[in-house]
């Protein structure tokens, strides 16, 4: 088997943050931008959020901000768990401190790259949105994960082609690949995020899977992150989500064949969450197995197995969701890329809610009301195929919370009844964000392990 490339043994050793006293690195040259931000560093709130991430990585490393002088796992106030309030607070807190914060973030990354003997990313930073910010955030992630840059690569897949006869505008879909930290088991998992999420929201599940020997590839959808060709906070249609998943799955299949070609257990698996699970993974599997996805390039393999976390097939009936649905039909207003507001509240797990809000601040996640209903028509076509017995041919494990406030769990029940190889795992509680909850994030890992 041609194993994925790995760094030298010495470079794989855990790098202690105790070897990183601030005084060891000369401060970067003063940039003098207290009221603005430097090129390729994003917004002031993003810099402030990334600086808080630095303090956590150098502190108790519990992935929660502002508790470094307290016991690990201390959750903040409601303002720390709401993405809009946290963003506003971070923007105000960063006034006048941007210059010093960027200097410290630059120094941190420079020190890590010197210790690693390699740059944080092999991609030219001018190919990335806010490239300096991205590279610094990745350096923090690598440190938190205790990984060498050679074990986490990234790039773009050209996604182009028709779905069910409909031409979808091309995109350059961003992916990140995490090599296994445990003994490689020959299996690669493609992870498809939900709306207002990026691949970075899934680092905890990535680590759990990596330890079990899985090779993991995450992607950014058109609405957030590094993918090029979409609109911030927007969604073209359900078929567009399915097409992009199919393109990344086709690319992942090539990587799998190249690196695990003679592994007896070689297999490609999919894991989709919310919008990335409903029209994304379920849509890609259904349409591709019926020959209805025509990619410009390698084809996605057929008959793949998958796990769906809270798949979004329709909204949970509620007054708030109905109001958001009506708002999605208001011309012009529905196109405004507003910062993530935390509505509806997606989880009662305070730690998960705070991590979700922190990620939204660091990546300046936005949402357009039009996205609320943009996938509906295509999802209905996908469900019609399933109802007619033309669904995915592989095994599907569905995980859903019985009180999910956004994605209607009744649709997951319907789905499990209409797929011949489906299993439904209904969890107690009212969480939509399963991937960042300590009590729920392991369910998908177990489900992937138990797929046939």
N, C-alpha and C positions, 0 to 999 in steps of 0.2 A: 504493500500500500504506500502510495506517495503521501506522506504526512504533511500537513500544513507547515510552513516555515515557522521556526521558533527562534527567539533571541539566544545568544550565548548563555550557557548555564549561569555564569556570574551575573548576567543582566536579569535573570529571572528571580533572583533572590528578592525577598521582601525588602522594600526600601523604607527605613524608619524615618518618621517625621522628626525624630529627635536629632537627626543629622541635618536639619534644615532651620537652624536659628536664623532669624531675619538678618542679623549682623554679618552673616557669612557672604552675603551678596551685595555688591555695591548698588545703591539705589539707581534706578534708571534716570536719565536726564529729565529734568522737569519739563512737562509738556504744556503747562499754563493754560488749562481750559476749565476753570472752576465752574463756569456757567454753561458750557457746552461739552461735547464729547469728541474724542479724536476719531479719525477715520477708522473704519472697520472694527469699532468697539460697541456698536449698538447704542442704545439709549442710556440715560443716566440711571434709570431704575434697573436696567439689566446689569450695569456695572456694579451698582450697590448690591444687587442680589448675588452676583458672582463673588463679590468681596465677602458677603456673609457666608457663602459656601466655603470660601477659603478659611474663614475663622472656624467653621465647623470641622473641616478636614484637619486643621491644626489643633482642634480642641477635642471634644468627646466623640466626634465622628458618628453621631447618631442620625445624621441626615435631617436634622431639625435645627433651624436657625435660632439664634438668640437665647440659647440655654447653656452656653459653654461654662458658666459659673454655677450651674445647677446640676442635678442628677440627670444622667443620660435618659433620653426619652421624654423629657418635659415638653408638653405641647403648649403652644402659646394661646393667645386670646382668639376670639372670633376674627379679628382683623388679620391675624396670621394665617387663618384658614380660608379666607376669601381672597381670590386672586386679584380682584380690582382694588380692594382696600390695601392689600399687601403691596401691590404695584405703586399706588399713590404714596403709601408710607415710605417705600424704598426710594422713590423719586425725591421726596422732600428730604429724607435723611441724607441723601447723597449730595445735596447742594453744598458747594464749596469744598467737598472732599474728593471730587472725581480725580484730580491730578494725583493725589497721594495714593488713592486706591489703585489706579492703573499702574503706578510705579511698583507697588507691592505685588500685584498680580503678574506683571511682567517679570519681576525678580523671581517669583515662585516658579513660573514656567521655565525660565532660563536655568534655574538650579536643577529642576527635574530633568530637563533635557541633557544637561551636563552629566548627571548621574546615570541616566539611561544610555548615554552615548548615541542618541538618536533623536530626531525631531518628533514632536507629539503626533503629527500627521504627515503623510507623504504627499498630500494634496497641496498645490499652491494655494496660499490663503486668499488670493484674489479670485479664486474660483468659488469661494464660499461666501455666503451672506454673513457680514460681520466676522470676517475670517480670524482676526486677532482674538475676538471674544470666544469664538468657537474653539480655537486651539487651546486657549486658557481653560475653558470649561472642560475640555477633554483631558487636559493635564490633571485637573482636580479629580475627574472621574477615574482616571487610571490610578491615581494615588489612593483613592478610596477603595478601589477594587483590588489594589495590590497587583497591578498588571504592568507589563512592559508594552510600549507602543507597538511593537512588532506583532502583538497578539490581538490587536484591535485595528482593523483596516477599514477604509471607507472609500466610496466612489459613487458614480452615477450610472444608472441604467437608462438607455433610451427606450421609453415606452411609447409605442405608436402602433396603430392598427384599428380594426373594426371590431365592434361587439354587437352581435345579433343584427348585423347589417348596418349598424350605425357607426359612422366615422367619429372617432374621439380625438380631440386635439392632442398632439404629442407633448410629452413631458420628459424631463431628465429627472428620474426618481433617485433620490439619495438613499444609500444603504450603508450600514455599518455591520461588519462581521466580527464576531467574538469567538476566538478559538477556544476549544474546551480546556478547562484547567484540570479536570480529571482524566482518566484513561479514555481516549476517544472511542465512542461506541459506533461510529460510522453513520450516525444520524444527524441531519441538519434540519433546523427549525427556522422557518421564515415567520417573523412576528409582524403583524399588521395592526397599527395603533388605531384608537378611536378618534373621533372628532375632537379638535382642540388638544390633541396629544401628538408627541413625536416618539421616535424610538427611544429617546432618553428617559421616558416615563417607565420603561420596562427593565431598567438596569438590575433591579432586585431579582426579578424572575430570570433575567439573563444569567446572573451569578449562580442561582440555584440550578439552572439547567447545565451551565458550564461545568459545575462540580460533578454532575452526573455523567459527563462525557459528551454532551451534545455540543455541536457546532451551531452557533446561533447567528442569524442575519436579521437585523431590524430594518425597517424602512420608514421614511417620512412621507406622509401623504401630501396631497396638494394644498391642504389647509394650513399646515404649520411646518416649521423647520427649514430644511435646506433644499427640498425639492424645487426644481425650476419649471415654470410653466403653469402654475396655478395662481390663485389670488389669495392673499393672506385672509384666513378665516372663511374662505369660500369653498364651494363644492359644485363642480359642473353638473354631474348627474351620477346615479348609482353605477351605471356601466363604466364610468370613468374610474371609479374606485376599484371595480373588479378588474379592469384592464391593467391598471398599475400593479395590482397584486400578481396578476398572471405574468407580467413582464419580469418582475423580481423573482418569482418562482422559477421561471425559465432560466434566468441567469444563475440562480442558486443551484439548479440541477446541473448546470455545466461545472460549477465549482465543486459540487459533490462528486461528480464523475472524475474530475481531475485529481482531487486530493484523496478520495476514498474508493477509487475505481475497483480495487480487488478486495474491499472489506466485505465479509460475508453478510453483514447486517446493514449494508448501505441503504439509506432511505431518506427521502425528503418528506417533511411534515410541515403543516401550516398551523399557526396559532393566531386567531383574529379576535379583536376586542371591539365591542360596540359597533360603530359605523365601519370600522375596519374588519369586523367579523361578519356583519350582516351582508350588505352589498359587496363588501370587500372579499373576504375568504369564501363565504357561502356562495356569493355570486360568481366568483372566479371558478370554483369547483363545479357548480351547476352548469354554467355556460360553456366552460371548457370541455367538460365531459360530453356535452352534446354537440361539440364541434362548432360552437357559435362565437369563439374568440379567435380572430385572425390577426396574429401579431406580425409586425414587420421585423422578422428575426426569428430566433429559436422559439419553438413552441413550449408552452407549459406542459409538463407530463400529465397524463390522465390518471384517474383513479386514486388520487392522493388521499391520505387520512388527515384529519384535522381536529383541533379543539377550538371551540368558540366560547369566549367569555362575555356574557351579557350581550349577545348579538342584537344589534339594532335593526328590527324589522318593521316596527311601528312604535309610536310613542305610547307610554303608559297614560291611560286616561286620567287627566287632572285639569283643574282650572288653569294652573300656570302653563302647562304644556299646550293647552288649547289656545291660550293667549299668545304664546310664542309662535304657534302655528299660524295664527291670524296675522301676526306681525311679519311673518316671512313672506306675505303676499303684498305688502305695501311697497309700491314702486319707489325707487331711489333710496328710501329709508332702509330697505332690506339689504342694500348693498354697502352700507357703512361698516368698515372693518373695526368694530368697537373692541376694546380690550376685554378679555375674558372676565365675566362678572360673577361666575359661580352659581348661575341659575340654570336649571333647578339645582338644589343642593344634591350632590351625587353620592354622598356617603355619610353615615353616622360615625365612621371611624375617624376620630380627630387627627390621628397621625397621618393616615392616608390623605385626608383633606388638606393638611398643611403641606405635605410633599407635593400634591397636585398643584397647589397655589404657588409654591416655590418654583416649580418647573415652568409655570405659566409666566412668572416674572422674568426668569432667566432667559427665556426664549421669546418674550414679548408676544405671547399667544393671543390671537384675536379671533373674533367670530362675526360672521355676517348672518343676519336673520334668514336670508334666502336659503342658507344651507339646511335649515330645519326641515324643509320639504322637498329639497332638490333630488333626493334619491328615491322618493316614494313611488313614482310611476315605474321605474325600473325594478324596484324591489317587488312590486306586484307582479311584474312579468316573470321574475325569477320564481316567485311562489307558485305561479300558475304552472310553470314547468314541473316543479316538485309535486304539486297536486296531481299532475297527469302522469306521475311515475317516471319523470325525466330528471330526477335529482342527482346529486353526487353519487358516484359508485363506491367511493371509499367509506371507511368508518368515520363517524362524526360523534364526538363527545361534547355535549353542550352543558355549560355551567352557567347557572343564572340564579340571581337572588330573588326570592319570592316577593319582596317588597321593592324591587328596582324602581326608582322614581323616574327614570327616563325611558328605558327600553322595556316594552311590555313583556313580562314573563309568559303571558298566555300564548304569545306567538312562538316561544321556544317549546312550549308544550305541544302546540300544533305541529311544529317542525319535527319533533321527536316521533310523533304518531304517523308522519307521512314519509319518513325516510326508513328504508329497510335495515340500515346498519347504523342506527343512531341510539345514543344513550343520553338521557337527561339527568343531570345532577342539580336538583333544586336546593339552594342553600337558604337557611334562615336569615333574617335580617333584611335591611333595605339599602344595600350597597350596590352601586353601579360600578364603582372603581374597585375591582377585585384584585388588580395586579399590584397595587401598592398597600394593600391591607395585610398586616402580618397574619391575621387569622384566615385569609382567603387566597393569598397569592400562591400558596403551595398546591392548591387544588388542580391548577392547570398542569403543573409539573407532574403530579401523580397521574393525571389523566393521560398525558403524553406517554408516560412510561407504560401505561396499561393498554395502549392502543394495540390491536393485533399486529 
